[in-house]
Amino acid sequence: MAYDKFTILKSSAVPMPIENVDTDQIIPARFLKATERKGFGDNLFRDWRYDSNDQPKQDFVLNNPIYSGKILVGGKNFGSGSSREHAAWAIYDYGFRCVVSSFFADIFKGNAINVGILPVQVSPEFLNQIFEAIEKDPKSELEVNLEDQKITILSTGASESFAINGYKKHNLLNGFDDIDYLQSMKSEIESFAAKK
């Protein structure tokens, strides 16, 4: 199994209402030397999290102990820029399992799903409601239901549907990457090959 199955995620969220967050900000290029998915979380948003002396910047949200959870809520156009998969690896390795935004760059969206992160695209209005709920109560929880394709702000009951490709949804629900998916069909593939 490539990663944990994603069914229903109920968690507090980390708000980052910054627009046009690109992949070089998510994981700076100087940290792309490794080829395994491990250790990238340490450098997630490295230049925003730490100063030149490697001291945490107190005003950056990931350094603020009042915010926590497995959901990252970003501003519009999250994941733009280069196509590096390492950006998704860093978000997953840090502990996030879902990113919410009003718009995602397509390549980032695909890379995220491929490593077990659910990108939930919502309307700008609903995104604002999420930010408002977290501002009112940093422990406010969201519920992301992949089967029903619905995200809910539990403190208000407000919810919105989101779209996802059927094949990718199947893989996330089962914890499959593309190879796992093919392996799950091994008997059907062998049966088909035997008939040819």
VENWO-V575667 format. One record per residue. RES is the residue in one letter. NEAR is the number of other ideal C-beta (glycine too) atoms within 12 Angstrom. Layout:
res->(RES RES)
near->(NEAR NEAR)
This chain:
res->(M A Y D K F T I L K S S A V P M P I E N V D T D Q I I P A R F L K A T E R K G F G D N L F R D W R Y D S N D Q P K Q D F V L N N P I Y S G K I L V G G K N F G S G S S R E H A A W A I Y D Y G F R C V V S S F F A D I F K G N A I N V G I L P V Q V S P E F L N Q I F E A I E K D P K S E L E V N L E D Q K I T I L S T G A S E S F A I N G Y K K H N L L N G F D D I D Y L Q S M K S E I E S F A A K K)
near->(17 25 26 21 22 36 20 25 34 21 29 29 43 39 35 36 26 24 19 23 33 29 36 27 33 48 41 26 19 12 25 23 13 19 11 11 26 15 20 33 27 20 32 37 35 30 21 24 28 20 15 8 7 12 11 18 19 13 11 23 32 32 21 18 12 18 27 24 32 31 42 49 45 43 30 26 25 42 42 28 23 21 21 27 31 38 50 41 35 41 44 37 29 32 23 42 38 44 50 49 42 29 26 38 30 18 23 40 32 25 34 42 40 32 36 37 45 47 47 46 34 38 22 20 13 28 37 23 28 46 32 20 30 36 20 15 20 22 20 32 27 46 33 42 26 34 19 18 26 24 41 32 33 26 23 20 14 23 24 30 18 31 20 31 18 12 18 29 26 23 32 39 27 25 21 28 27 18 14 21 24 17 18 20 18 14 12 14 15 13 11 11 11 9 8 7)
